[in-house]
Amino acid sequence: MNNTFNIHRFGLVFKKTVLERPMQLFGLTVLSLAVVFFVYVLGKQLSGFDVAQNASFLLGLVGGGCFLASFVFGYFSTNAMGSSFLTLPASHFEKWLCGILLTGVWYVLIFLLFYRFVDTLFVGIYRRSLDSNGPFFKELYEQVQIFPFDGFVANKAAIMFVNFAGAMLVGSLYFNKVNFIKVALLISAFWLGAWLFNLMIAKAMIQDVNNAMPYFLVWIDINKDQGRIELPGKLLTVVGILIQYVVPAILWMVAYIRLREKEF
């Protein structure tokens, strides 16, 4: 039998992981979806569909996904739970893969299906409420569209998810208690530090800098207007690849390495 991966053994471990903590796993997922629904409805009532769609998608994918990621390896809050997990008759790769599937596949699929259902429902209700004989029917109809999963907001949310969820997986293995809060504080501190550093560098090189987005963008004041300076095309592509693929891959692999260290 393969000591690294065996499909039958992995299936048993995955089943045990899900059935062992059904209230936590399913409870967190249901809670996240309920928050998504509430934010969508509230945002639609207060600010319109654009805000409702963007805010609920970001919160559901990034917030809910990170919250679940901080939990899937949360066996080490007590010695008894940690010992029980480490002594499971499965390889550390199978245990790691179980957490990856729960966070990066299981939750994401459930969230996307739920979000598409809610979004389609409310957009359909809005469109059916319009007067088809009204002079602005076509304009009002086209103003509200189904949220695109390949659009700008969805792409940025996906990048945030793979980075932040990876950080949460690592943090759950380094911090045994309140790891979600600790990692969230570390992420905030890192982002603030990167923003301040980028702003200082930009102001040292360019006059009239208004703001600076870490890694790729600077806003400058031009008389009463505001302009933007981006990285050169090739360098911007390199930074994009690092943020979208390289950094997340490193974080998710560090979680695997840390899980191996836990077992020794």
Backbone torsions as a table, in degrees:
resi	resn	phi	psi	omega
1	MET	NA	136.1	-179.0
2	ASN	-65.6	126.7	-178.4
3	ASN	-77.2	-16.9	-178.9
4	THR	-91.6	-48.9	-178.3
5	PHE	-149.2	129.3	173.7
6	ASN	-135.5	124.1	-171.7
7	ILE	-61.4	-38.9	179.4
8	HIS	-68.3	-44.3	179.5
9	ARG	-64.8	-40.3	178.4
10	PHE	-63.5	-40.2	178.1
11	GLY	-60.1	-40.1	178.6
12	LEU	-66.8	-41.6	179.5
13	VAL	-65.1	-43.2	179.9
14	PHE	-63.3	-43.9	178.6
15	LYS	-62.2	-43.2	179.9
16	LYS	-64.1	-41.5	-179.5
17	THR	-61.1	-42.9	-178.7
18	VAL	-71.1	-45.2	-176.2
19	LEU	-75.7	-23.4	-178.3
20	GLU	-71.0	-33.5	-178.3
21	ARG	-132.3	56.9	-175.8
22	PRO	-65.9	-38.5	-177.9
23	MET	-66.2	-38.3	-179.7
24	GLN	-70.6	-50.2	-177.5
25	LEU	-65.2	-53.3	-179.1
26	PHE	-71.0	-34.1	179.1
27	GLY	-63.6	-44.6	178.2
28	LEU	-64.0	-39.4	179.5
29	THR	-65.6	-46.9	179.5
30	VAL	-63.0	-40.7	178.3
31	LEU	-61.8	-44.1	179.2
32	SER	-61.9	-43.0	179.9
33	LEU	-67.2	-36.2	177.6
34	ALA	-64.8	-39.8	177.9
35	VAL	-65.4	-40.6	177.6
36	VAL	-58.8	-46.4	-179.9
37	PHE	-61.8	-44.9	-178.8
38	PHE	-63.6	-44.9	-179.3
39	VAL	-65.6	-38.2	178.6
40	TYR	-62.4	-49.4	-178.4
41	VAL	-64.0	-45.6	-178.7
42	LEU	-64.6	-45.2	-179.7
43	GLY	-63.9	-37.7	178.7
44	LYS	-64.4	-40.1	-179.2
45	GLN	-71.2	-36.6	-174.0
46	LEU	-89.6	-37.7	-171.0
47	SER	-131.2	-6.5	179.7
48	GLY	104.1	178.0	-172.4
49	PHE	-68.9	-38.7	-177.2
50	ASP	-58.5	-49.4	179.4
51	VAL	-65.1	-42.8	-179.3
52	ALA	-61.4	-46.0	-178.4
53	GLN	-66.1	-48.8	-176.8
54	ASN	-66.1	-46.6	-176.6
55	ALA	-65.7	-45.0	-177.7
56	SER	-68.2	-36.1	179.1
57	PHE	-67.7	-47.2	179.1
58	LEU	-60.2	-46.4	-177.9
59	LEU	-66.1	-40.6	-178.0
60	GLY	-69.2	-48.0	-177.3
61	LEU	-74.1	-52.3	-175.3
62	VAL	-77.1	-51.3	-178.2
63	GLY	-66.5	-52.6	-179.7
64	GLY	-64.9	-40.9	179.6
65	GLY	-64.2	-41.3	179.2
66	CYS	-68.3	-37.9	179.4
67	PHE	-62.9	-42.2	177.8
68	LEU	-68.2	-39.5	179.3
69	ALA	-60.6	-34.7	179.5
70	SER	-72.5	-11.1	-174.6
71	PHE	-104.3	-30.3	-168.9
72	VAL	-62.4	-30.3	176.6
73	PHE	-106.8	23.1	-177.5
74	GLY	-82.2	47.3	179.8
75	TYR	-89.9	-9.3	-168.2
76	PHE	-103.2	17.3	175.8
77	SER	-71.2	-24.2	174.5
78	THR	-131.3	152.1	-179.7
79	ASN	-64.9	-36.4	-178.3
80	ALA	-64.0	-47.4	179.4
81	MET	-65.2	-41.1	179.8
82	GLY	-63.8	-43.9	179.3
83	SER	-64.8	-40.5	178.4
84	SER	-61.9	-41.5	-179.7
85	PHE	-68.1	-44.1	-176.8
86	LEU	-67.7	-26.9	-178.6
87	THR	-91.2	4.9	175.0
88	LEU	-59.7	138.2	-179.5
89	PRO	-75.1	66.9	-180.0
90	ALA	-151.1	156.9	-179.9
91	SER	-76.2	159.5	178.3
92	HIS	-64.8	-28.1	176.8
93	PHE	-65.3	-41.7	179.9
94	GLU	-66.8	-38.5	177.6
95	LYS	-66.9	-41.7	177.6
96	TRP	-63.8	-45.5	-178.8
97	LEU	-62.6	-34.0	177.3
98	CYS	-60.8	-46.7	178.2
99	GLY	-65.2	-37.8	179.5
100	ILE	-64.8	-43.4	-179.5
101	LEU	-66.5	-40.0	178.7
102	LEU	-64.3	-40.6	-176.7
103	THR	-82.1	-51.5	-170.5
104	GLY	-90.6	-12.7	-178.5
105	VAL	-122.1	-59.1	-174.9
106	TRP	-59.7	-53.4	-178.1
107	TYR	-67.0	-42.8	-177.2
108	VAL	-61.2	-44.7	179.5
109	LEU	-63.2	-45.2	179.4
110	ILE	-62.6	-43.8	-179.8
111	PHE	-62.8	-46.9	-177.9
112	LEU	-62.8	-40.7	178.0
113	LEU	-64.8	-44.4	179.5
114	PHE	-64.7	-44.6	-178.5
115	TYR	-63.3	-43.6	179.2
116	ARG	-61.8	-38.5	178.5
117	PHE	-63.8	-48.5	-178.4
118	VAL	-64.6	-45.4	-177.8
119	ASP	-63.6	-44.9	179.2
120	THR	-63.3	-39.0	179.8
121	LEU	-61.5	-50.4	-175.9
122	PHE	-72.6	-36.1	176.5
123	VAL	-65.3	-39.8	177.5
124	GLY	-64.2	-41.7	177.8
125	ILE	-61.6	-43.6	179.7
126	TYR	-61.4	-47.4	-176.5
127	ARG	-66.7	-36.6	178.7
128	ARG	-70.6	-21.1	-180.0
129	SER	-80.7	-10.5	-178.3
130	LEU	-78.2	149.7	176.7
131	ASP	-83.9	110.2	-176.3
132	SER	-64.8	-16.3	179.3
133	ASN	-97.3	-2.0	-178.2
134	GLY	-71.1	154.7	-177.3
135	PRO	-67.9	-23.4	-178.0
136	PHE	-111.1	21.5	-175.8
137	PHE	-59.0	-49.6	-177.0
138	LYS	-63.2	-42.3	-179.9
139	GLU	-63.9	-46.7	179.3
140	LEU	-66.2	-36.9	-179.4
141	TYR	-64.1	-43.4	-176.3
142	GLU	-80.4	-13.4	178.6
143	GLN	-65.6	-30.8	-176.8
144	VAL	-112.3	115.7	-178.7
145	GLN	-119.8	158.9	172.8
146	ILE	-62.6	135.3	-178.6
147	PHE	-60.8	123.7	-178.2
148	PRO	-82.0	128.0	178.5
149	PHE	-74.9	-10.3	177.3
150	ASP	-110.1	17.1	-179.6
151	GLY	-85.2	-178.1	-175.7
152	PHE	-61.8	-49.7	-176.9
153	VAL	-64.1	-42.9	-179.5
154	ALA	-63.6	-40.4	178.8
155	ASN	-64.5	-43.4	178.9
156	LYS	-66.3	-38.3	178.1
157	ALA	-63.9	-39.4	179.2
158	ALA	-63.9	-40.8	178.1
159	ILE	-63.7	-43.7	177.8
160	MET	-62.5	-40.0	-178.3
161	PHE	-62.9	-50.8	-175.7
162	VAL	-65.1	-31.7	178.6
163	ASN	-77.1	-51.0	-175.9
164	PHE	-70.9	-38.9	178.0
165	ALA	-65.2	-38.6	175.4
166	GLY	-61.5	-41.3	177.6
167	ALA	-64.3	-38.1	179.2
168	MET	-67.2	-38.2	177.3
169	LEU	-62.3	-43.8	178.0
170	VAL	-64.1	-45.5	-178.4
171	GLY	-63.0	-34.3	-179.9
172	SER	-67.0	-20.0	179.4
173	LEU	-96.8	-14.8	177.4
174	TYR	-99.6	-31.7	179.7
175	PHE	-111.7	119.4	-176.2
176	ASN	-79.8	-24.4	-177.5
177	LYS	-129.0	146.4	-179.1
178	VAL	40.5	45.6	-176.0
179	ASN	-66.1	-31.2	-179.6
180	PHE	-61.2	-46.5	-179.0
181	ILE	-66.7	-42.9	-178.3
182	LYS	-63.5	-45.0	-179.5
183	VAL	-69.1	-39.0	177.7
184	ALA	-59.8	-40.7	177.5
185	LEU	-66.0	-39.8	178.4
186	LEU	-65.1	-42.3	178.2
187	ILE	-62.3	-43.9	179.3
188	SER	-62.6	-42.8	179.8
189	ALA	-65.6	-40.6	179.2
190	PHE	-64.5	-45.0	180.0
191	TRP	-63.6	-42.8	179.1
192	LEU	-63.3	-42.5	178.6
193	GLY	-63.5	-42.0	178.9
194	ALA	-65.0	-39.3	179.1
195	TRP	-65.4	-45.0	179.4
196	LEU	-64.8	-41.7	179.5
197	PHE	-64.1	-44.7	179.6
198	ASN	-64.1	-39.4	179.4
199	LEU	-65.9	-40.8	179.0
200	MET	-64.3	-44.2	179.5
201	ILE	-63.7	-43.4	-178.8
202	ALA	-62.8	-43.2	-179.0
203	LYS	-68.6	-28.4	178.1
204	ALA	-73.0	-22.9	-175.5
205	MET	-106.7	-27.9	-172.8
206	ILE	-129.6	139.3	176.7
207	GLN	-82.2	156.9	174.1
208	ASP	59.2	37.1	176.9
209	VAL	-73.7	128.3	179.0
210	ASN	-93.3	-44.4	-178.7
211	ASN	-159.1	164.5	-179.5
212	ALA	-144.6	123.3	175.8
213	MET	-87.1	125.9	-177.0
214	PRO	-50.2	134.6	169.6
215	TYR	85.8	-27.6	-171.1
216	PHE	-149.3	-6.5	-169.6
217	LEU	-147.3	139.1	176.9
218	VAL	-133.1	132.8	174.1
219	TRP	-100.6	136.6	178.9
220	ILE	-128.1	150.7	177.4
221	ASP	-87.3	127.7	177.5
222	ILE	-123.4	99.6	-172.6
223	ASN	56.2	-117.3	178.9
224	LYS	-98.6	-0.6	-179.8
225	ASP	-102.3	177.8	179.5
226	GLN	-133.4	130.9	177.9
227	GLY	-115.9	174.8	-178.5
228	ARG	-136.5	144.2	177.1
229	ILE	-121.6	123.7	179.1
230	GLU	-107.6	164.2	174.4
231	LEU	-64.5	154.0	174.1
232	PRO	-55.9	152.8	-172.7
233	GLY	-51.2	-50.0	-177.3
234	LYS	-66.3	-41.3	179.6
235	LEU	-67.8	-37.3	177.3
236	LEU	-63.2	-37.4	176.9
237	THR	-64.5	-41.8	179.4
238	VAL	-63.3	-45.8	178.8
239	VAL	-61.7	-41.4	178.8
240	GLY	-61.1	-42.0	178.7
241	ILE	-64.7	-40.7	179.2
242	LEU	-61.2	-46.7	-175.8
243	ILE	-73.0	-36.7	-175.2
244	GLN	-81.6	-32.5	-171.4
245	TYR	-124.3	-50.1	-170.7
246	VAL	-69.4	-52.5	-179.0
247	VAL	-61.9	-47.0	176.9
248	PRO	-59.5	-41.6	179.6
249	ALA	-61.2	-40.9	178.6
250	ILE	-62.9	-45.9	-178.2
251	LEU	-62.4	-45.9	-177.7
252	TRP	-68.6	-31.0	177.0
253	MET	-76.3	-34.0	175.5
254	VAL	-61.6	-36.3	176.2
255	ALA	-61.0	-39.6	177.5
256	TYR	-64.9	-44.6	179.6
257	ILE	-64.3	-41.6	-179.5
258	ARG	-65.7	-36.9	177.9
259	LEU	-64.9	-37.7	175.4
260	ARG	-62.5	-41.9	179.3
261	GLU	-63.5	-34.5	178.4
262	LYS	-63.2	-28.1	-174.3
263	GLU	-84.0	-6.6	-179.7
264	PHE	-112.9	NA	NA
